Amino acid sequence: MAVAELSAFFERPLDAIVADPAFAAAHAELLDALERGTIRAAELSGDVVRVHAWVKTGILAGFRASSVVAMQFGTGFVDKSAYPPRTFTPDDGLRIVPGGTSVRRGAYLARGVIVMPPAYVNVGAYVDEGTLVDSHALVGSCAQVGKRVHLSAGAQIGGVLEPAGARPVVVEDDAFVGGLVGVFEGVHVKARAVLASGVVLTASTPIHDLVHERVWKGEVPAGAVVVPGVRAAPGRYAHDRGLGLSAPLIVKYRDAKTAAAVALEEALR
């Protein structure tokens, strides 16, 4: 099917999609296109994230229509038959180090991507050229990760399938995501931003910009350097005990010194 035909097929109600005799073939085409990167669950259009809800509906239909089966990969797995782990060859132009890593069917990894074990890339995710996915990192369902991004050890890039129209997490080109960072609920991390170790961001998390003296929510501006911080918790009880709440802080915007500090080691490649 052409993209327009696939789109029309998966824009219908879920029950109608699954009941259609052409579903299995259409679903396989969708996953193949996702793996080639010719179809994406979401993409940037200028400064706006465009969500393709029909792609996510197609992925959800795969869960609805498939059964749980034994999967003989490594020690063996038991999971939905529609989404077995992918296999790769040297011709794919990327390097996946042995040791518990899994890339699910329907995920796109561009040439030059490096995945360190153990890591997990879920269905519908898009990981662009030159990105490093370090140990214990997660790229969630339909998350969109740009070029030359560094996802450090333990980084969690949250996924979202439902509702189908919800924006997934987007991390733009040349961003640096530090160790044990969590980015969830459709937060948009713009190009060259740096998230220091331990930062956790959700759609409702206020990010205090100390440079421009303003608050951001659901978005990290381009080149921002975000570090963990605290703010006083409200109320007398909290005041009397010196209690505080997490408050990510933008302490500066990226400069030459920052770029040097977060540069990827070429030896890894």
Secondary structure as GFF3:
##gff-version 3
##sequence-region A 1 269
A	DSSP	alpha_helix	3	10	.	.	.	ID=ss1
A	DSSP	alpha_helix	14	19	.	.	.	ID=ss2
A	DSSP	alpha_helix	23	36	.	.	.	ID=ss3
A	DSSP	beta_strand	42	45	.	.	.	ID=ss4
A	DSSP	beta_strand	48	51	.	.	.	ID=ss5
A	DSSP	alpha_helix	53	65	.	.	.	ID=ss6
A	DSSP	beta_strand	68	71	.	.	.	ID=ss7
A	DSSP	beta_strand	77	80	.	.	.	ID=ss8
A	DSSP	three_ten_helix	90	92	.	.	.	ID=ss9
A	DSSP	beta_strand	95	96	.	.	.	ID=ss10
A	DSSP	beta_strand	102	103	.	.	.	ID=ss11
A	DSSP	beta_strand	108	109	.	.	.	ID=ss12
A	DSSP	beta_strand	114	115	.	.	.	ID=ss13
A	DSSP	beta_strand	120	121	.	.	.	ID=ss14
A	DSSP	beta_strand	126	127	.	.	.	ID=ss15
A	DSSP	beta_strand	132	133	.	.	.	ID=ss16
A	DSSP	beta_strand	138	139	.	.	.	ID=ss17
A	DSSP	beta_strand	144	145	.	.	.	ID=ss18
A	DSSP	beta_strand	150	151	.	.	.	ID=ss19
A	DSSP	beta_strand	156	157	.	.	.	ID=ss20
A	DSSP	beta_strand	170	171	.	.	.	ID=ss21
A	DSSP	beta_strand	176	177	.	.	.	ID=ss22
A	DSSP	beta_strand	182	183	.	.	.	ID=ss23
A	DSSP	beta_strand	188	189	.	.	.	ID=ss24
A	DSSP	beta_strand	194	195	.	.	.	ID=ss25
A	DSSP	beta_strand	200	201	.	.	.	ID=ss26
A	DSSP	beta_strand	207	209	.	.	.	ID=ss27
A	DSSP	beta_strand	214	216	.	.	.	ID=ss28
A	DSSP	beta_strand	219	220	.	.	.	ID=ss29
A	DSSP	beta_strand	224	227	.	.	.	ID=ss30
A	DSSP	beta_strand	230	232	.	.	.	ID=ss31
A	DSSP	alpha_helix	236	241	.	.	.	ID=ss32
A	DSSP	beta_strand	244	246	.	.	.	ID=ss33
A	DSSP	beta_strand	249	253	.	.	.	ID=ss34
A	DSSP	alpha_helix	256	261	.	.	.	ID=ss35
A	DSSP	three_ten_helix	266	268	.	.	.	ID=ss36
###
